[in-house]
Every structure is written in structure tokens, then in C-alpha cells.
Amino acid sequence: METTLEVKNVRKRFGRTVALDGMSFTVTPGSVTGFVGPNGAGKTTTMRVILGLDAADQGRALGGARPYRSLRHPLSHLGALLDAGALQPSRTARNHLLWLAHSQGLGARRVDEVIEQAGLQSVATRRAGGYSLGMRQRLGIAAAMLGDPPALMLDEPFNGLDPEGIVWMRGFLTSLARSGRAILVSSHLMSELQGTASHLVVVGRGRVIADTSVADLIAAASGERVTVRTTARTQAMTVLAHAGATVAATGPDTLTISGLAAGKIVALLGESAVPFSEVSAHRATLEEAYMELTRDSVEFRAAGAEEAAR
């Protein structure tokens, strides 16, 4: 059963603070959708509204065709991890999962399956209160997977994971998406999302700034800039400027060119016998694209951060 996560024109106010201001987006099956934005942008509030933990003042948020709170066995429709510390610390990991399974009409066999999926076999009988943050994240993932749901919603799942855990999480999310599930992942770690998500919903000040593929966002941020490395920097600048390019020296032997394609630059430098060791089209990182897109949506900025980001 495929499930689409839908957020439509959701508005939510806490006193005088507008948390969500017409938030709208859709998470479709078969892909990992990154949900990103500055602190205070409304990501966690949106997830809480989807789960019925906060009531929207206006609009709707559905994990499938029905509101989450109306579902008899909600973990079979939408699995969620919002807070890895939301557990009874005196319970073992297995007992924590057993009571959740019982509430959903599931048996011990399913508990053992998700423990294995999350890589917790060796620590399943230890009290969860003694777990590291990374181990709690794995336990939260196991809980979200109990009902084998067609959709998953995870808030900062990479937090606290060691390098092996991050690699595991990437592969796990990718495999779930390939199986046809709709995956929504909120994270501040752009480098992890770049290797995991295929789509991105960027939010700021309670509304959607961009709803696009990761590839398209990076392409737009990359522009048509080309990097040239040469030992004859002045000569290269003269040749390329005369051809109509905008040329900037960005290092002792490095130029950044806009207005000319890489192939044309190679031809011009070759015709003028200007030596060069590299001509490469600039590719922005997801972090660079994100920073540019959300520059005006950051509410909490340290002194001097604006200059450092430039």
C-alpha cells in the first residue's frame, strides 16, 4: 500500500508567534525527501501537526488519506521518529518495542525483525537509558519500522551516529525508498542529505521556499562558473576578458570564469598558447545551495556570521 504525505496550506500560531504560515508540500512514494530550513523554520512543528500532536489552526496534514489520530493502528500507515530520547529508560530496548508492538496488534516476531534491521541484536536486552544517542536513534528507527509502514518521517536521524552508523542510515533510507515508501527526513547535515535525498523541501519562517529535486537545486546554485588553473594568470585573464568573459582571480594560480563555456575556454587558451592545468565547470555543494537560498530566512545569526558566510 502506497502512502503520500500531504501538507496543504497549514497555519499554526503559538500565542503571537507564527510557526507555520501556509505550509504546503507533498512527499511521494519511492523517494527520500529532505526537509530542511534554519532553526525556527517550522520543520518540527509541521511533523507534529502531521502526527496530530499539535492541531493546525488552518489547513490539513495527512499521512495517507486520513488524519493520523483517526487511524486504529497508525504505525502500519506512518512510522515516525521525532525524539530519540522519548522512551522509558528503565526498560530494555526489546521491552520498549514489545509494548509498542502490543499497542498495534503486533507480535514478538516483528519486534525481533526490527531489532535485527536496526543492528541492535547485541544490546537488545540492555536498559535503553544507558544507550548512547546513536543507539537511541537506531532504537527509534526500529520503533518507526514496527508496523512495516509505507511512509516514514524522521527528525534529525543522523544525530549522534558514528561514521559506520551514518553509512548504515544512508543505505537504509535509500533501500526503503526503493521499496516504494515515502520518506521525509529533516536534517541540518546537508552533506548527508546530498548523498541520500533525491528531492528537497526548503522552508523558512513557516513557509516553503523551494520544493525541487536536489540535482536541480545544485545546478541552479552552480550557475555557469568555470574554474581555470594556470601558471600564466595575467595572460589568461586578458585572453578570456577580451572574449567577453567575466574573470575573477580566486587564487595565485586560479581563476573563476563566467560567461564562457568550459569548451570555449579551452579553445581560447589553446589558440593563444596560454598554459593551463585544469578547466572545470563549478559544481556547488548542497550546503552552498542551501545557504544561498535561506540567507534571508535565518532568525538566529551570531555576530560576524554574515561576513564569514560570504
Secondary structure, 3 states (H helix, E strand, C coil): CCCCEEEEEEEEEECCEEEEEEEEEEECCCEEEEEECCCCCCHHHHHHHHCCCCCCCEEEEEECCCCHHHCCCHHHCCEEECCCCCCCCCCEHHHHHHHHHHHCCCCHHHHHHHHHHCCCHHHCCCEHHHCCHHHHHHHHHHHHCCCCCCEEEEECCCCCCCHHHHHHHHHHHHHHHHCCCEEEEECCCHHHHHCCCCEEEEEECCEEEEEEEHHHHHHHHHCCCEEEECCCHHHHHHHHHHCCCEEEEEECCEEEEECCCHHHHHHHHHHCCCCCCEEEECCCCHHHHHHHHCCCCCCCCCCCHHHHHC
